[in-house]
């Protein structure tokens, strides 16, 4: 920008303009997408850092457990072996998974922000992950949904088989 130009930088303008959105739908499929999409959506929230943490957990679950079919026990083993990210990237390149994606819709409603996350997987038994379970306390995984529900969102509800979750943040 020329010296003396008082125009805002594009990135500041772009982030600031997000407060005008009432509805958006975004697609994601990779770890990089999860971080980018969570950042975009969180910037529309009253507490972006807290919202980002919960959104990352839910979006990541849609990728790893939903679209890529990684089970709880598989993830635990991959994390113990420090191979979790390598396996995610490997599966993302496989023919049976590489076209899969998740979607997240954002809607600004009266008094609430609503996020609806859908993946293309078969779902999972979500009910046991809504609360922290002492039996899983030493595992390197299994707390993300409960933590997101408790700290990031006003409500968190799974529908059907578990490949759709709606989370809200009260305004």
Buried (B, 14 or more C-beta within 10 A) or exposed (E): EEEEEEEEEEEEEEBEEBEEEEEBEBEBBEBEBBBBBBBBBBBBBEEBEBBBBBBBBBBBBBBBBBBBBBEBEBBBBBBEEEEBEEBBEEBBEEEEBEEBBBBBBBBBEEEEBBBBBBBBBEBBEBEBBBEBEEEBEEBEBBBBBBEBBBEBBBEBBBEEEBBBBBBBBEE
